[in-house]
Amino acid sequence: MTLRCLYVDFNSFFASVEQQDRKALRGKPVGVVPVLSPTTCCIAASIEAKEYGIRTGTLVSEAVEKYPDIALIEARPARYVEAHEELMDAIEDCIHHEKPASIDEVPCLLMGRERERDNAIEIAQRIKRRIAADFDWIKCSIGIAPNQFLAKTASDMHKPDGLTVLEESDLPQRLHALELRDFCGIGASMEQRLHDAGISTAEQLCSASRDQLRHAWGSVEGERFWMLLRGFEVPQRKTERGSIGHSHVLGPELRSYAGARSVLFKLLAKAAMRLRKDGFTASGLAIRIRFVGLENRFERDLRFAALDDTPNLLHLLGEQLAQLETQAACKRWNPKRHPPLSVAVTLVGLEERGLASGELIESRRKERDISAAIDAINRKYGNNSVYFGAMQQALERDAAPMRIPFAHVPQTEQVEDVMTRKHREDHDLYALRERQFRTFAQQTHQKHDAEKRGTAEEKPHFNAGAGGWGARKKRDEVGIGETRPLF
């Protein structure tokens, strides 16, 4: 069994990009948050923040308790995608990489002599040097192993900036020191199921039989896991998408019925656009609203004939939200005392568009044509160049901006709002001009200092005041008997 996969995992990626761009943040605990609100959580934490127990998912209030001076930075998804693409190009200079597993992880298949230990290590070190040439703060941990599963596991074994090799002779002993949750695919519920099956350590997991793991998983997935632990290459499972959805924690300025409604309309329009782009229709819609100070939520689960056009989906959403408005009018809900805190919409019951029959109703065909026309305009001129009026307040407040999903790197031009992009481009241009000005000022200052030093090294002279005996002649004056070129 040889080494077949080299896995690159960037350390604290979002936070590291912020520290790369802002030197004042380097060496300090940093938390990246989706919105600047005390009710949200960190979506990324810097290496320094992790030393204080602040991690992805840590509430902002808890993060501040653990380290009061933590720098909370609002996420810049477009910048992270840009950095991701630059890093992928840097890796490609060293070895061909496969499709990224996420924005901060990418596997690279080893071929031929690349599978020899020394050669694989040299490639890994070359990747680190190549990245360091462009990014002096962003680091990566690399794992090398017989399959992608073990290579990913190895990349997590020594962080930050680690390099770990797992060969056949290392298995399974090198895995015994890990926790069950350190293995990809074992979450809280799966860990409990393993405990119920009498498996509580990595050593017990590695020594379990195929039948034991199949029983623990309750499916053939247990046998797949048994083979992956032993370094076998197992084909990737074909997964089917079951839903498309978006959620957003409302900023204080949008915690009203009108604000929540506007954001929900924007989220659903975004989900509908993704639905059409991926070639699906939906036959269900889930709506969720949480409120400040209330345990009860506004929840609606709708079922309808398969569709994919935005107007009809927004109409269904509007009908349900009208019920909430009625509750406020009847004093059964006090929007000022219990304002909306977060909203979410999810399209479910997905089917490939080709499986659905064509429309018989003329108006439905028109609505699909309208949706297709809006998509075409937004693809050409920027997302939400054309939008439905109900989304206006959310767009003005830049609510529900571009987000980066776990296992998918979005195309910025398709998901970033045109107004957000314009603001970012203006900010980037300003930052570029500011850096250029600082560089120019620094060079001028250095030149001035060099001239002063050169003057000081010249022969001392007696300075008797302006025009006095010691006054030095100006550089452009021609002395007696001195000649100068005419041109």
Buried (B, 14 or more C-beta within 10 A) or exposed (E): BEBBBBBBBBBBBBBBBBBBEEEEBBEBBBBBBBBEBEBBBBBBBBBBBBEBEBBBEBBBEEBBEEBEEBBBBEBBBBBBBBBBBEBBEBBEEBBEBEEBBBBBBBBBBBEEEBBEEEBBBEBBEBBBEBBBEEBEBBBBBBBBBBBBBBBBBBBBBEBBEBBBBBBEEBBBEBBEEBEBEEBBEBEEEBBEBBEEBEBEBBBBBBEBEBEBBBBBBEEEBBBBBBBBBBBBEBEEEEEEEEBBBBBBBBBEEBBBBEBBBBBBBBBBBBBBBBBBEEEBBBBBBBBBBBBEEBEEEBEBEBEEEBBBBBBBBBEBBBEBBEEBBEBEEEEEBEBEEBBBBBBBBBBBBBBEBEEBEEBEEEEBEEBBEEBBEBBEEBBEEBBBBBBBEBBEBBBEBEBBBBBBEEEEBBEBBBBBBBBBBEEBEEEEEEEEEEEEEEEEEEEEEEEEEEEEEEEEEEEEEEEEEEEEEEEEEEEEEEEEEEEEEEE
